[in-house]
Amino acid sequence: MLREEYTSTQKKIKVILKGKYFSINTDGCTSFANVGYETCTAHFINQETWKLHSIVMGLFEKTCGSTADDVVDYCENQLILFFPFLTMKLFL
């Protein structure tokens, strides 16, 4: 049931972001139990209302470090989950 909700939400996000310019950012934190988490958020401005919208694309337990390369890999993987046709690297 949770997987169905995830898939449904992912489809809705794809529709919302389709044809829009958006930026992404990541943030990480560590719980009191010393478990690391990473999130990826997309931001865009509605062209009609100039209202800023933010959509969390993913929140996952960290399985690797927090180097710049790790963060870039995480962002690329999140974008590919939503937009599988993307094949370019964000940063070379």
N, C-alpha and C positions, 0 to 999 in steps of 0.2 A: 504494500500500500504506500509506503514512504517513497519507494522508487517511482511509482506512478505519479505521485505529487511532484517529485523532483523533475521528471520528464515533462510534465505539464507546465511547470514554472519555467523551465529552460526554453520551451517553445514560446511562451509568452514574452520572455526577455528578448528572444531573437526577433520577434515581431516588433517590439518596441524600439529596438536599436537599428532595425533595417533602414538603410538610407540616411542614417544620422551620423554626424561627426560626433565622436565621443572620446573622452580621455579615460585612462585607467590608472588606478594607483593600488598599491598593496600596503598592508600593514601586518605586523606580526605581534604576538604577545605570548607570554608564558603563564600558565595557570599556577595556582598554589601547589598543585601536584607535580609541578615541573614538566608539564606537557606543553610543547610549543604548537601554536596555531598560526595560520596565515590566511589572509583574506584578500580578495581581488574585487575592486569596486569600479563600476563604469559610471561616468558622469557626463551629462549632456544638458544643454540649455534648449528649452522649447523656443523655437523661433517666433512663435506668435505671442507668447506671454513673457518671455525672457526669464522664466522660472527655471532654476537649477534643479535637476533630478539626479538622484544617485541610486544605483541598483547594485546590490551585492551579487556578484557572479559566482562566488564560491567561498566557502570557509572550510578549511581542511587542516587536519593535524599535520604538522611539519614532520617530514621524514628525512630531511637533509639540513644542511647548515643555513646560514643567513648571509652568505657572501653575495656580492653584486650578481655574479653569474647564476647563483641559485634563485635569486629573485627574478631575474630576467627569464630563466627557464620556466619558473612558475607562471609568470604572466603569459608567456607564449603558449604554454599548455592550456591555460584557462581560455585564451582566445580561440585556440583550435577546437576546444570542446564546443564552443558556441558557433564558431565559423570554420568548419572543417576544410573549406576551400582555401584558407590561408596557408601559404607554404613558405612565406618569406620569414627571415629572422628579424626581430625587432631591432637588435643592435648587432653589428658585425664586429 
